[in-house]
Amino acid sequence: MAKVLGKKEPLPEISSRRQFALQNHIAIWVTLKEADIVGSKDATIENPVVNDFSELMQNSDIQYIFTEGKKSTELFKTFAAEQVGIEPIYLPSASPANRAQQKKPIYLERWSLIKKAIDGLL
């Protein structure tokens, strides 16, 4: 995220990353509150329970929602987009399992959409 925003990478501590997100007007929230899953394999997700976004949306001025990974995008579209009233913008996964894709130009191009949104160019 720091790379696409042209900012210095925050320290790995949660407090540093939280401060980075706040300074750059970025809210991070996971789509699912809970689910049955084997390891970290998205394909095994069963019994998903979506987070309640209603209070977050009522008390903020969120204009864009980005989802990371195909499964997250699918789940958000299926279970939350109608409630939230905003269609998600897909970003490729930042998971270590996706390292080969992260070297392709399209990866950085998609993630750069965040900067465009912050700058009012999306």
C-alpha positions in Angstrom: 0.0 0.0 0.0 2.8 2.4 0.9 4.4 1.8 -2.6 1.2 2.8 -4.5 0.7 5.8 -2.3 4.3 7.0 -2.7 4.8 6.9 1.1 7.3 5.4 3.4 6.5 1.9 4.5 5.2 1.9 8.1 6.8 -0.2 10.8 5.4 -3.8 11.1 3.7 -3.1 14.4 -0.1 -2.9 14.3 -0.1 0.6 15.8 2.2 1.9 13.0 0.1 0.3 10.3 -3.1 1.6 11.9 -1.6 5.1 12.0 -0.6 4.8 8.4 -4.1 3.9 7.4 -5.7 6.7 9.3 -3.3 9.3 8.0 -4.1 8.2 4.5 -7.9 8.1 5.0 -8.1 4.3 4.6 -10.4 2.0 6.6 -9.6 -1.7 6.7 -12.4 -4.1 7.5 -12.8 -7.8 6.7 -15.9 -9.0 4.8 -16.5 -12.0 7.0 -17.1 -12.0 10.7 -16.7 -15.8 10.8 -16.7 -18.9 8.6 -15.6 -22.5 8.5 -12.3 -22.7 6.6 -9.5 -25.2 6.2 -6.2 -23.4 6.8 -6.2 -20.3 4.7 -7.7 -21.9 1.6 -10.4 -19.6 0.3 -11.9 -22.4 -1.7 -12.8 -24.3 1.5 -14.9 -21.4 3.0 -18.3 -22.7 4.2 -21.0 -21.1 6.4 -19.8 -17.6 5.9 -21.2 -14.9 8.3 -20.7 -11.4 6.9 -19.8 -8.5 9.2 -22.5 -5.9 9.8 -21.4 -2.8 7.9 -24.5 -0.7 8.7 -23.0 1.3 11.6 -19.7 1.8 9.9 -21.5 3.2 6.8 -23.9 5.4 8.8 -21.1 7.0 10.7 -18.5 7.6 8.0 -18.2 9.0 4.5 -16.9 5.9 2.7 -17.0 6.5 -1.0 -15.1 3.4 -2.3 -14.7 -0.1 -1.2 -11.8 -2.2 -2.3 -11.7 -6.0 -1.8 -8.6 -8.0 -1.8 -8.7 -11.3 -3.7 -11.3 -12.9 -5.9 -13.0 -14.8 -3.0 -13.3 -11.7 -0.9 -14.8 -9.8 -3.8 -17.2 -12.6 -4.5 -18.3 -12.8 -0.8 -18.7 -9.0 -0.5 -20.8 -8.8 -3.7 -22.9 -11.8 -2.5 -23.5 -10.8 1.1 -22.7 -7.1 1.7 -22.9 -4.9 -1.4 -26.6 -4.5 -1.3 -26.6 -3.6 2.4 -23.7 -1.2 1.9 -24.9 0.3 -1.3 -21.4 0.3 -2.9 -20.0 -2.2 -5.4 -16.5 -3.3 -4.4 -13.4 -2.7 -6.6 -11.4 -5.8 -6.9 -7.7 -5.9 -5.9 -5.5 -8.9 -6.5 -4.4 -10.8 -3.3 -1.4 -9.6 -1.4 -1.0 -13.0 0.1 2.5 -14.6 0.0 0.8 -17.4 -2.0 0.2 -14.9 -4.8 3.9 -13.7 -5.2 4.1 -14.6 -8.9 1.2 -12.4 -9.7 2.6 -9.5 -7.7 5.4 -9.1 -10.1 3.1 -8.5 -13.1 2.3 -4.8 -14.1 -1.5 -5.4 -13.7 -1.0 -6.1 -10.0 0.5 -2.7 -9.2 -2.0 -1.1 -11.7 -5.0 -2.5 -9.8 -3.6 -1.5 -6.4 -2.9 2.0 -7.7 -6.6 2.5 -7.9 -6.5 3.2 -4.2 -4.3 6.3 -4.8 -6.6 7.4 -7.6 -9.6 7.2 -5.3 -7.8 9.1 -2.6 -6.8 11.8 -5.1 -10.4 12.0 -6.4 -9.4 10.6 -9.8 -11.5 7.5 -9.8 
